[in-house]
């Protein structure tokens, strides 16, 4: 008899269900006896013992279903060692739930914070596997995370739709794409959507360089400009500040501007006498059905996780490297962020065809 637990933690994305399906089908098709426990709302379910036994039937028909059948919540890693409002030791509570159910393995689907807690549980002696979920594609040790390509498709569609209205009215459009710390999503969607300017956190911008890029387009007879801007885009002036000062400055901005797009709009209005509009796809980028690419990726990663469970190999993240599935020790990847290098080949390719990064 094998007993496994499943939980999805952090922000949702389109391919969580597809990945869990890959794990469970990979086990049910190779084991005579299997019990699957699903924890409600991420680590919260593991902490407070909210779970339900799932059957093979629960995983039928969910390949194309977005979101997560288990629900999810954000449980910050930095607070995992802090007792809750009733004094409960969260880590000890998670361990007790694990041992109570006599689990052979806990399969955890989530992003960076989720992964750090998964590694913490590994250090506490639990058998865990992590599957890399995030629309940001910022998890170190894997070339691709499930959910990323689906989000790229949605953000690209938004930019595509903006093209016609921007051209019709000769406007400057700022399309704000998700991504606080890294710019992979904005970079891919910006290139795929034909954005003229792409701003990402890793390449601080100069507002005068952006304004000049817009003027150059106008001088060339192109009456509109589209900016694909990551949530975490930052100016060179702010990026040069010491960390504490920069954090304080960003907090001040939040009191004035709803998001970076509005700050950028205000800055550009000081430089340009043009009609500037903002579009924010927001949580649409996390929603809907997973694209075919993500369905295939999720099935591969889920199936690979099932293979590790069958062999009794634990303590890994299951990722994809150079097109092949790879198991990466959690202690090697937990807490590391995969950022866009300013000299990344994709950045160079974009600059070569005339896309400005405001630098």
N, C-alpha and C positions, 0 to 999 in steps of 0.2 A: 504493500500500500504506500503510495506517495501522497503527501499532503502539501499543497502549495498555497501561498497567499498572494493576492494581487492588489495593488493600489496605484492610483493615478494621483499625482500631486503637482501643485503649482497651477499655472495658467493652462487652460484647455487648448486643444488644437484638433485638427481634423482627423488624425489617424490613430488616436489612442485606442479606439475600439478595434481597428484593424490589426494593431500590434498585439493586443491581448488575445484576439482570435487566433493569431499565428502561434502564440505560446500554447494555448489550451488545446487547439487541434493537434499540434505537434506531440502533445503528451497523451491525449485520449487515443490517438491512433497507434500508440506504441506501448501503452500500459493497460493491463487488465483491471487494475484498481487505482483509482485516482480521486482525491477529494480536492476541490478548489474552493477557497474562501476569498470572497471579495470584500475589501474594507471600504466603508462609506466615506466619501469626502477626504480622501488622501490619508496623511499621517494622523489626522484627527480620529479616524475610525480605528486605527491601530492603537492609539493612545487610550481611547475611551471604550474600546471593546465593541465597537459598532461594526458588525460584519454579517454576512449571510453566505450560506453554502450555495454554490452555483453549479448548474448542470451543463452538460455539453450543449443542450438546446439553447441556453442563454447566449451562446456565442455564434448562433446561426443567424444569418441575415444582418450582421453588423459590419461587414467589410466596408460598406459604402456609407455608414452612419457616422456623422461627425460627433464632436463632444466626447463624453465618456459615460458609459452605463453605470459606472460606480460613483460618479460625482467626484469633485475635486475641491481642494482648498489650499490656501497658501499658509504654510507653517514655517516662518523664517528660521533658518538654521541657527542664527545667533541667539535665538530664544529657546532652542531645544534643551539646553541645560538649565534653563530658568524655570522653576516650578510655576504651575498655573495659579489662578486666583485662589484656588482652594489648597494650595500647597502640594499638589500632585507632582511627583518626579516623572516627567514625561518619558525620559529614556527608559527608566525602570518599568514604567507602565507598558511601553511598547514591547519590552522583553517578556514581560509576564503574559501578555496576550499571545505572543509568538509561541511561548512554551506551553501555554494552556491548550492551544490548538494542536500542539505537537507537529508543527510545520517542519517540513524538510527544507523548504526554501521560501523566501519572500521575494517576489518579482516586483520591482519598483519602476514605474514609468514617470519620468519627469525631467526637468532641466537642471541647471547648475546647483541651485539651493537644495533641490531634491536629492541630487547626487551626493552632495556633502553629507546629508543626513544618512543616506544609504551607506556611505563609507563609515560613518560613526557607528552604525549598527553592526557593520562588519567587524569593526574594532572591538565591539562589545561581545563578539562571539557568535553572531547570527549568520546563517547562510543567506546571502543576498545576491541578486543579480539586478543590474540597472540597465534600462533601455532608454536611449537618449531622445527625449521629446523636447522640441522647442521650435517655434517659427523663426527664431533668431539665428539658428544654425551656429551657435557660439560655444558648443561643448567641445573641449579639447579631447583629441584622441579619436575622433570620427570625422570623416570628410562630410558627412551629411546626417542631419537629424530628421526624423519623420515629422511632418507638419510644415517644414520649411517650403518645399516646392508648392504645396497647396496655397500657402500664404503669398508666395511670389506670384502665382497665377492671379489671385484676387487683386493684389496691389497693382499688377500690370494692367489688368482690366480697367481699374480706376483711372490709371494714367492714359490708357487708350481712349476712354470715354471723354476725358478732359480735352484731348487734342482738338476735337471738332468744335467745341464751344470756345476754346481759347483762340483758335484760328478765326472763327466767325466774328469775334468781338475784338480781336487784336489785344488780348489781355496777357498779363503775366499771371500764371497760376502756380501756387505753392501746394504741392500734394504731400501731406505729412504721413510718413510710413512708420510703422512700429519699429522699435529698436532703440532702447535707452543707452546701452553700453557699446553695442557693436552695429556695424552697418551692412552686414551681408544681405539682409532683406531689401534694403533701399538700393544697394548697389545692383543687385540682380534685377529687381523690378524696374529701376531707373533705366538700365541698359535695354531691357526687353521692351519697355514702354516708350523708348525713344525720348527720354527726358534730355533736356539741353544742359541742365546743371544738376549735379548730384552732391548732396551734402551729408557726410557721415561723421560720427563721433571721432573716428581715428584720424581724420584730416581736418583740423580746425580751419575755419573759413575767414576770409577778409571780405567785409561787406563791399568794399570798393571794387574788388576783383569781380564779385558777383554782378554788381551794377555795370561794370565795363563789359562783361560777357553779354548782358542783356542789350546794351547799346550796340555792340558789334552785330548782334543778330538784326536789330532794327536797321542798321546801316546797310546790311546785306539784303534788305528787303523782306526779311522774315518778321512779320508783324506780331508774333507772339512768342512767349518763352515759357517753358514748363520746368519747374524745379521739383525734383524728388528729394525730400528732406527727411532724414531720420529724426525721431523724437529727441535723440540725444545729441544732435548737431550742436557744435559750440564754436564761438568765435576765437580767433587767435589771441585776442586780448584776454578773454576769460580763461583760456587754456593755459596761459602763461602765469596765472596767479598761483600762489601756494595752495595746497589742497583745501585747507580750512577756509581760506578767503574765497576760493572758487565756490565751495559749497554754500557759503553764506550769500554770495552773489546770486547763485542759482535760486536760492530760497526767496530772495528779493524779487527776482523775475517772476516767480510763480504767483506772487501777490498782484502783479501787474498784468501778466499775459496768461491766458488759458493754456497755452502750449508754445513750443518753439516756433511754430508757423506764424503765430501772431507777433512774436518778437521780431522775426525776420521781416514780416510785412512792414512793421513800423520803421525798421532800419532802412528798408529799401525805399520807402516813401520819402525819406530824407535825401535820397540819392537820385530818384527817378520821378518824373511827372507822368506816371502811367497808371492804368487801371490794374490793380492787383487783387486777386481773389484767392481764397483758401479752400481746399478740399481735404477732409480727414476721413479716410475709410474706416479708421478705428477698429473696433472689434469684429467688423466684417472679415478682417484678415484672418481671424481665428476660426471663423464659422463655416458652415456648409459641409459638403461631402469632401473626403480626401480625393485628390486628383489620382489618376492611374499610377503615376510614378510613385506616389506615397503609398498606395495600396500594395505595390510590389515590394517596396523597401520595407514596409511594416511586416509583411508576410515573411520576408527573408530574416529580419532581425528577430521576430517572434519565434520563428521556427528554430533559429540558431540557439536562442535561449532555452527552448525545449530540449535541444540536443545536449546542452551543458547540464541541465537538470538530470537528464537520463544517465549521464556519465558521472554525476555527483561533483561537478566542478562549479565552485561558487566564488564570490568575491570579485566578479568582473562586471565591466560595462561591455555590452555587445554593440560594436560599432561597425562602420564600413570604411575601409581604407583601400584606395586604389581599385575600387570596384569589387573588393572582396570582403566578406564578413570577417571581423577580427575580434577576439576577446582581449580587452584591455584591463589590466589590474586596476581596481578602484583606487588604490593608494597612489597610482601614477597619474590619474586624471582628475580626481576630485579636487575642486577648488580652482581649477585652471580654466581660463577663458580663452576661447579661440577668436582673436580679433582680426580685422582686415589690415594687412600691412600696407602702408602708403605706397610701397613699390610692388604690390601684388600684380600679377600678370593681368588680372581683370581690370584693375585700375589703369594700368598702362595702356591696355587695349582701348578703354573708354576715352582716355585723354588723346590717344592717337587719332581717333575719329572726330575729335573736336568737343567732347563733353568737358565742361568745366567743373572742377571740384572746389572752386572758390579759394584756392590756395596760390 
